[in-house]
Amino acid sequence: GAVVSQHPSRVICKSGTSVKIECRSLDFQATTMFWYRQFPKQSLMLMATSNEGSKATYEQGVEKDKFLINHASLTLSTLTVTSAHPEDSSFYICSARQGASGNTIYFGEGSWLTVV
Amino acid sequence: GENVEQHPSTLSVQEGDSAVIKCTYSDSASNYFPWYKQELGKRPQLIIDIRSNVGEKKDQRIAVTLNKTAKHFSLHITETQPEDSAVYFCAAYGGATNKLIFGTGTLLAVQP
């Protein structure tokens, strides 16, 4: 199946700093990528939908100025957590939809963020 | 927007028994319903999916049924094994927003 790579897998940062997470589709073009956050023992909550070449669409309650999303190419989307705080510590995971109309969605490996 | 509910939140079965997890969705325009298995700290793994033009799909010990009228779909695992123990998520995709929305998850424990 298609491969989505996410990096870094684990990151620890100091409170107040920014962290960038990358999501790449390795063998297909992804016009749409999704970013999720998952707290322990909870479900995956959609944060935003990232469309190549346009602004991301954020879910209600997600601060767009804090979680910056850039989808500059058909194979790369990035999530930057700005001015990180301990409550931002979570498992962040991206997914990519294969094709403009296809429904098959592939997930990255996820990134564990710990803010100290 | 789409809302997906999932039951039960925890399910314990004896090895060899069947397990059933049920989900309902709210957006009648959703047209793709995948099921994922997630182990702690790892990405969700697609185990089976069904599209809205099909009522049932089976893959070895796993089957999924879809009732579009009632807007619910179910995962059936037969002859459960300890390695089936994990968290299972249903999801719904499509509709007006083309987003993949997850259910709340079911922790399945298969007792040897």
Interface residues (C-beta under 8 A of the other chain):
Chain A: T32 F34 Y36 Q42 S43 L44 M45 L46 T49 F91 I93 S95 N103 I105 F107 G108 E109 G110 W112
Chain B: N31 Y32 P34 G41 K42 R43 P44 R51 F89 Y93 G94 T97 N98 K99 L100 I101 F102 G103 T104 G105
